[in-house]
Amino acid sequence: MALPAQDIKRARDFYERKLGFKPDHETPDGGVTYRVGGTTFNVFPSSGKASGTHTQMGVSVDDVEGTVKELKGRGVKVEDYDMPDFKTVDGILELPDGSKQAWVKDTEGNLFVIGTLGM
């Protein structure tokens, strides 16, 4: 998984300070790789901009409500959606099976989901 960043310093600040991710290693182009659970993802310098219109990455957590509360406390904006069959309440979507999901955009416009995804 690789996510573009127009401003790698700003992106790193978001991932490390706001989300609490620890860098696994830096790449020669100035990017950084993070290890989350059993997987890694790379944030790389890019002149392109993410569209932010689709989910690019997912992170599975045990407690979506607790995670969303913690992120909001750190100043992270949780996305809200209000569509006929897709409505979040306080940033959280509850699915018919009881699983919950929330979406966050990083400083570069990359959209990712936090949820009980069975990933």
Secondary structure as UniProt FT lines:
FT   STRAND          2..5
FT   HELIX           8..13
FT   HELIX           14..18
FT   STRAND          23..26
FT   TURN            28..29
FT   STRAND          32..36
FT   TURN            37..38
FT   STRAND          39..45
FT   STRAND          55..60
FT   HELIX           64..73
FT   TURN            74..75
FT   STRAND          82..83
FT   TURN            84..85
FT   STRAND          86..87
FT   TURN            90..91
FT   STRAND          92..94
FT   TURN            96..97
FT   STRAND          100..105
FT   TURN            107..108
FT   STRAND          111..115
//
